[in-house]
């Protein structure tokens, strides 16, 4: 089970915490607002405290989290300090919310591994990407149907899509394969696969189908 820390209990942070909890993750949520923390106790380990203080985050257990999402948006200074504190604690993956491109650039410079913009990245989509070990990226195309970038499932590695009977067994369609270039400095190559193409272990698959079936790939 993944342990996810969330800093900030605004609309974005609360929605993310609830979505992650529903996905089976262990969630720790911290905010200064006592009423919000009382409400969040229904689906998370809620802690009232100041995330700009490193010892507060450490005592709350944020140093043991697999991922921490800094969901503070309006207070840029607080979001920066919280992000830096998490990296100082050794959190392997810090995702920080930004309100502008400049804010995002600053957060990356001080250590954020990923930056999300609430106007473009819904809490629901982010929750899927964090909670699902195999999903790298996720985009809901229409109600009930989505496109996702996923790691290669165990039964497909080293086999062709035809041999793995991927479409029939999973109910989703492989749109393309993203494969690492021999030159590590270059981006992944995009391959439009034939049924006979062998899927390599390090590949990533861009797939389309019903959202519930994409969830089943993990």
C-alpha positions in Angstrom: 0.0 0.0 0.0 1.3 3.4 -0.9 1.6 6.1 1.8 0.7 9.5 0.4 1.2 12.8 2.2 -0.9 15.8 1.3 -0.1 19.3 2.5 -3.0 21.7 2.3 -6.7 21.0 2.8 -8.3 23.3 0.3 -10.7 22.1 -2.4 -7.9 20.5 -4.4 -6.1 18.9 -1.5 -9.3 17.5 0.1 -10.6 16.1 -3.2 -7.2 14.5 -3.9 -7.1 13.0 -0.4 -10.5 11.5 -0.7 -9.8 10.1 -4.2 -6.6 8.5 -3.0 -8.2 7.0 0.1 -11.0 5.5 -2.2 -8.2 4.0 -4.3 -6.8 2.2 -1.3 -3.8 4.4 -0.4 -2.8 5.4 3.1 -3.2 9.1 3.3 -1.8 11.7 5.7 -3.2 15.2 5.4 -1.9 18.3 7.1 -3.3 21.8 7.3 -3.6 24.6 9.9 -7.4 24.6 9.6 -8.8 22.6 12.5 -12.4 22.2 11.1 -11.0 20.9 7.8 -8.9 18.4 9.7 -11.9 17.2 11.6 -13.8 16.7 8.4 -10.8 14.9 6.8 -10.6 12.4 9.6 -13.3 10.4 7.8 -10.8 9.3 5.0 -7.3 10.3 6.1 -4.9 10.6 9.1 -5.5 14.3 9.5 -2.9 16.4 11.4 -3.4 20.1 12.3 0.0 21.8 11.9 2.2 24.2 10.0 4.0 22.5 7.1 6.5 25.3 6.8 8.1 23.9 10.0 10.3 20.9 9.1 9.9 19.3 12.5 6.1 19.3 12.2 6.2 17.4 9.0 8.8 14.9 10.4 6.7 14.3 13.5 3.6 13.7 11.4 5.4 11.0 9.4 5.8 12.8 6.1 9.4 11.6 5.9 8.1 8.0 5.4 5.7 8.8 2.6 6.2 7.4 -0.9 4.8 10.6 -2.4 3.9 14.0 -1.0 1.6 16.4 -2.8 2.0 20.1 -1.8 -1.5 21.3 -2.5 -0.9 24.9 -1.2 -1.7 27.3 -4.0 -2.5 30.9 -2.9 0.4 31.2 -0.4 3.4 30.9 -2.7 5.9 31.3 0.1 4.3 28.5 2.1 4.2 26.1 -0.9 7.9 26.8 -1.6 8.9 26.1 2.0 6.8 23.0 2.3 8.3 21.7 -1.0 11.8 22.3 0.2 11.1 20.7 3.6 9.8 17.5 2.0 12.9 17.2 -0.1 15.0 17.8 3.0 13.2 15.0 4.7 14.1 12.7 1.8 10.7 12.2 0.3 11.4 10.4 -3.0 8.6 12.0 -5.0 7.3 15.5 -4.3 4.4 16.8 -6.4 3.7 20.5 -6.0 0.7 22.6 -7.0 1.4 25.8 -8.9 -0.8 28.8 -9.7 1.3 30.1 -12.6 4.2 29.1 -14.9 6.6 31.2 -12.9 5.5 29.6 -9.6 6.0 26.2 -11.3 9.5 27.0 -12.4 10.4 28.2 -8.9 9.0 25.0 -7.3 11.0 22.8 -9.7 14.2 24.7 -9.0 13.8 24.1 -5.2 13.3 20.4 -5.7 9.7 19.5 -6.8 9.8 16.3 -8.9 6.5 17.2 -10.6 4.4 20.3 -10.8 0.6 20.3 -11.4 -1.7 23.2 -12.4 -5.2 22.8 -11.0 -6.8 24.5 -14.0 -5.3 21.7 -16.2 -4.8 18.7 -13.9 -7.8 17.6 -11.9 -7.3 16.1 -8.5 -9.1 12.9 -9.7 -6.6 12.4 -12.5 -3.6 13.1 -10.2 -5.0 10.6 -7.7 -5.1 7.9 -10.4 -1.5 8.6 -11.4 -0.3 8.4 -7.8 -2.3 5.5 -6.5 -1.8 3.3 -9.6 1.7 1.8 -9.6 1.7 1.1 -13.3 -0.1 4.1 -14.8 2.4 6.8 -15.8 -0.1 9.3 -17.2 -3.9 9.3 -17.5 -6.4 11.4 -19.6 -10.1 11.0 -19.5 -11.4 11.5 -23.1 -15.1 11.2 -22.4 -17.4 9.8 -19.8 -16.2 6.3 -19.1 -13.4 6.2 -21.7 -9.8 7.2 -21.2 -6.3 7.1 -22.6 -3.4 6.0 -20.3 0.3 5.5 -20.6 1.1 2.3 -18.7 4.1 0.1 -18.0 4.1 -3.2 -19.8 2.0 -5.8 -18.0 3.9 -9.0 -16.9 2.1 -11.2 -19.4 3.2 -9.1 -22.3 6.9 -8.5 -21.8 9.0 -10.2 -24.4 5.9 -11.3 -26.5 4.1 -9.8 -29.4 0.7 -8.2 -28.9 -0.8 -11.1 -30.9 0.9 -13.8 -28.8 -0.2 -12.0 -25.6 -3.7 -11.7 -27.0 -3.7 -8.3 -25.4 -6.9 -6.8 -26.9 -9.1 -9.8 -26.1 -7.7 -10.3 -22.6 -7.7 -6.7 -21.5 -10.5 -5.1 -23.5 -8.3 -2.1 -24.3 -6.5 -1.1 -27.5 -2.7 -0.3 -27.8 -2.4 2.9 -29.7 1.4 3.1 -29.7 4.5 2.0 -27.9 7.0 4.5 -26.4 10.4 2.9 -26.4 13.7 4.2 -25.0 16.2 5.4 -27.6 19.6 3.8 -27.6 21.0 7.3 -26.8 19.8 8.0 -23.3 19.9 11.7 -24.0 17.2 11.5 -26.6 13.5 11.2 -25.8 11.5 7.9 -26.2 10.6 6.9 -29.7 7.0 6.4 -30.7 6.2 3.2 -32.5 2.8 2.4 -34.1 2.8 -1.4 -33.4 1.9 -4.3 -35.7 0.4 -7.4 -34.1 3.7 -9.2 -34.6 5.9 -6.6 -32.9 7.6 -7.8 -29.8 7.0 -5.7 -26.7 10.2 -5.0 -24.8 10.3 -4.9 -20.9 11.2 -1.3 -20.7 8.5 -0.1 -23.1 5.5 2.0 -22.2 2.1 1.4 -23.8 -0.3 4.2 -24.8 -3.7 2.5 -24.5 -7.3 3.4 -25.0 -10.5 1.9 -23.6 -13.1 2.0 -20.9 -11.8 3.6 -17.7 -12.7 0.6 -15.5 -10.8 -1.7 -17.8 -7.7 0.6 -17.8 -7.9 0.5 -14.0 -7.8 -3.3 -14.2 -4.4 -3.2 -16.0 -2.7 -2.4 -12.7 
